Amino acid sequence: MQTIGQQLINGLSLGSIYALLALGYTMVYGIIKLINFAHGDIYMLGAFWGYFVINKLHFNFLFAMLSAMLFCALVGVIIEYFAYRPLRKSPRITALITAIGVSFLLENGMTYFFTANTRNFPQAIQTVTYHLGGIQISNIQLLILGTACLLMLLLELIIKRTKMGKAMRAVSVDPEAAQLVGININHTISFTFALGSAMAGAAGVLIGLYYNSIDPLMGMTPGIKAFVAAVIGGIGSVPGASLGGFLIGLLETAVQAVGLSAYKDAVVYFVLIVILLVLPAGIFGKKTKEKV
Amino acid sequence: MKTWQKMTIRIAALSIAAVAMAGCSTAKNNGSQGNNPGKTVKIGVNMELSGSAAGYGQQQKQGIQLAVNKINRSGGIKVGKSKKKIQLVIRDNKTSNTTAASVAAQLVNNDKVVAVVGPAATNAGTASIPNMTKAAVPSVSPSATDPDYTLQKNGDVQKYIFRACFQNNFQGSSAAKFMTNTLKAKRVAVLTDNSSDYGTGLTKAFKKTYTGTVASSQTFQEGDKDFNAILTALKHKKIDAIYAPGYYSELGLIIKQARQAGINVPIVGSDGMADAKLTKIAGKASANNVYYTTPFSTKSGDTNAIAASFLKDFKAKYHTTAPTFSALAYDSVYMVKAAIENEGSANSVKITDGLAKLKNFKGVTGTITMNQHHNPEKSMIVEQLTKGEVQRTYNVK
């Protein structure tokens, strides 16, 4: 029982990171139907930003995370402006390939400038482990879970309650009609990229603190897992991405807990295939009828 | 008109055949085999400078450049009666097997190097063997640990392929002996990095020699950061020790997370852990009761004068403590130098002979003698970390 409880906590902390990343994928897809493969690398940039501001400018953790969110939001907007905006009218595959190109550029650019060495993240917060009835939980795990939930809630509020959120929803339904009623598409899309990238930046700093190890290729695997999470939850759906993230985190933990660690990635992709066969639009995805 | 056309085709066909034949004959009848040095001794570097193994490749490049700078500053390599400087040709194989093969071809055919250092990984190294062999140019890999790397399919040695590191069987079985005899561990858990031949090879060798019970055998991937699930599952298995062969980037996290989860049994690993970064990632408080088998450590300087000067130079140039990969790469360059000086020639075939005959070579990673399978024989030590510092070393027989 204790072990199960402990594994649940392991799974939830892992899942909250996937969920934060999956949100970025799903928002961008929802609005311009682009799978932004560079998203995992923005998360890496967030972790590196945290590393430098804590080490060089001696920021405390909260400021490091907020500045990383701001920095990543800016990077997201710049990437959108230079790489994706000129391709908005091109076939979708062109934008997709560009996204992969941007991902390679960020990974190898960072490797070139900062070497591929693994760095230890400065421990801005001392780890304290609490024991609750045989279950251990550290203050950092609580921080990750709390921050992730808070950010997701905030995101939901922005999308549902603000004018910008309304504009985002309008653009995702029909960009041309949205433009006709006076919504500035470019601003809305930039804002979406900024929001998604800020989430990734927060995740990067949290992961840096939690695992104490960052490197320029750290975004590759989590990026793909988060993409899977977004697809399972129903790509384009914000609550779906959160749920998908937690599901993948718990699933991975469960597979390792029963001793099948060699198959943990295989199981994740297997579940992806099954879900796509049974529910092609994902758990929370909208079923769209196509007129032929 | 028609006959004229036929004639042209015939002449063209003949001339093509002639050119092709000429190509064959130059390849076969060239008096001396292999590449020869020009004004400088050209040494190629076929290295993982980008891609997933770039972290290790970059460290090896630093070791190589340090060695070459040092040799050139003292005048170069003595070839016969004159001294020649080394010219490095560094090429990135992008951690890809096909690129490694084409980089090998470029180095030996276009750049005309007389010896190659690299690649770092067994897979990329194996892919470049055919091109090295065809050109009769030797290569020394600083870190390809698979036992079969230097062997052909029928068990004969690959004539041109050498390495500077331990092969897995030796290291894995040493760890097993150490855990049985010194740690008295009767039940162990094995955690393997199964994304590299290094991790899987060591685990295979360990399991073959270890006589106690393997209570649990789990695997992880390079780049994994979360081991909490595996460790929580291990916690209730009543184990005496954990054997975890892999690299410092993952092992540091395993140590940190194991100690946080309350698993305090000894964790034993391999030379991929012998890096100052291990403690930085794991944290000083967690890096307790940790052991690893290694030919080189940051403490090697206390007993080995060559290692001491290497550690000092490395620190001065790169402002960090030298990692094992840099030490092995540094030795690889000096092994080539020793081979050239012993043979009195920098012809690539002669270097090959020199490397195969290498005996009592004094390197940073110990005193090396090349055995018949082109594996360096040097002494294995086990180091113990206490609060992140090397506190004790054990010799393993």
Contacts between the chains, C-beta under 8 A, distances in Angstrom:
chain1	res1	chain2	res2	distance
A	3	B	232	6.1
A	3	B	233	7.2
A	3	B	235	7.4
A	3	B	236	6.3
A	6	B	232	4.8
A	7	B	229	6.0
A	7	B	232	5.5
A	7	B	233	7.7
A	10	B	226	7.4
A	10	B	228	4.0
A	10	B	229	5.1
A	10	B	232	6.2
A	11	B	229	7.2
A	13	B	228	7.8
A	14	B	226	5.2
A	14	B	228	7.7
A	108	B	50	5.8
A	111	B	50	5.9
A	111	B	54	5.8
A	115	B	55	7.8
A	115	B	58	5.5
A	116	B	50	7.4
A	116	B	54	3.5
A	116	B	55	4.4
A	116	B	57	7.7
A	116	B	58	5.6
A	117	B	55	5.3
A	117	B	58	6.7
A	117	B	59	7.5
A	117	B	277	7.5
A	118	B	55	6.2
A	118	B	248	7.7
A	118	B	249	4.2
A	118	B	252	7.9
A	118	B	277	6.3
A	118	B	281	6.8
A	120	B	252	7.9
A	120	B	277	7.0
A	120	B	280	4.0
A	120	B	281	5.0
A	123	B	283	7.5
A	127	B	260	7.1
A	129	B	260	6.3
A	136	B	260	7.6
A	136	B	261	6.7
A	136	B	262	6.8
A	138	B	260	6.7
A	207	B	225	7.1
A	211	B	225	4.4
A	211	B	226	7.2
A	211	B	253	5.9
A	212	B	252	7.9
A	212	B	253	7.4
A	212	B	256	6.5
A	212	B	281	5.7
A	212	B	283	6.9
A	213	B	225	6.6
A	213	B	249	6.4
A	213	B	252	6.6
A	213	B	253	5.9
A	213	B	281	4.9
A	215	B	55	6.8
A	215	B	249	7.2
A	217	B	52	6.5
A	217	B	54	8.0
A	217	B	223	6.7
A	218	B	223	7.3
A	218	B	225	7.5
A	220	B	223	7.1
A	221	B	221	7.8
A	221	B	223	5.6
A	221	B	224	7.8
A	252	B	226	8.0
A	252	B	229	7.1
A	253	B	228	7.5
A	253	B	229	4.1
A	254	B	229	7.8
A	256	B	218	7.4
A	256	B	229	3.7
A	256	B	230	5.0
A	256	B	233	6.8
A	257	B	229	5.2
A	257	B	232	6.8
A	257	B	233	5.0
A	258	B	233	7.7
A	259	B	216	6.7
A	259	B	218	6.8
A	259	B	233	6.5
A	261	B	218	4.3
A	261	B	219	5.2
A	261	B	220	6.4
A	261	B	229	7.9
A	261	B	230	5.4
A	262	B	194	6.2
A	262	B	218	7.7
A	262	B	219	4.4
A	265	B	221	7.2
